[in-house]
Amino acid sequence: MMKKINNHKPILMYEIDDRKKRIFQEKMNKIDSFVSDIKSGGIGHKKILQLS
C-alpha cells in the first residue's frame, strides 16, 4: 500500500468521529503523525476541518 501511495501521491481524506474530546484528539494526533510520516515520502496533505 505504501508503495502505491508513494507512486500515485493521492489526496488523503479522513474522518474522525468521536464525541469525547480527549479520544477525538488522541485519534487526530495518531492520524496526523501517520500522515506526516508518509508526507516525508512526498505525499501532501492538508487538514481541512478540526472540530473541537
HUUR-V496741 format. One record per residue. N is the residue number from 1. BURIAL is I if it has 24 or more other ideal C-beta (glycine too) atoms within 12 Angstrom, else O. Layout:
BEGIN
n->N burial->BURIAL
n->N burial->BURIAL
END
This chain:
BEGIN
n->1 burial->O
n->2 burial->O
n->3 burial->O
n->4 burial->O
n->5 burial->O
n->6 burial->O
n->7 burial->O
n->8 burial->O
n->9 burial->O
n->10 burial->O
n->11 burial->O
n->12 burial->O
n->13 burial->O
n->14 burial->O
n->15 burial->O
n->16 burial->I
n->17 burial->O
n->18 burial->O
n->19 burial->O
n->20 burial->O
n->21 burial->O
n->22 burial->O
n->23 burial->O
n->24 burial->O
n->25 burial->O
n->26 burial->O
n->27 burial->O
n->28 burial->I
n->29 burial->O
n->30 burial->O
n->31 burial->O
n->32 burial->O
n->33 burial->O
n->34 burial->O
n->35 burial->I
n->36 burial->O
n->37 burial->O
n->38 burial->O
n->39 burial->O
n->40 burial->O
n->41 burial->O
n->42 burial->O
n->43 burial->O
n->44 burial->O
n->45 burial->I
n->46 burial->O
n->47 burial->O
n->48 burial->O
n->49 burial->O
n->50 burial->O
n->51 burial->O
n->52 burial->O
END
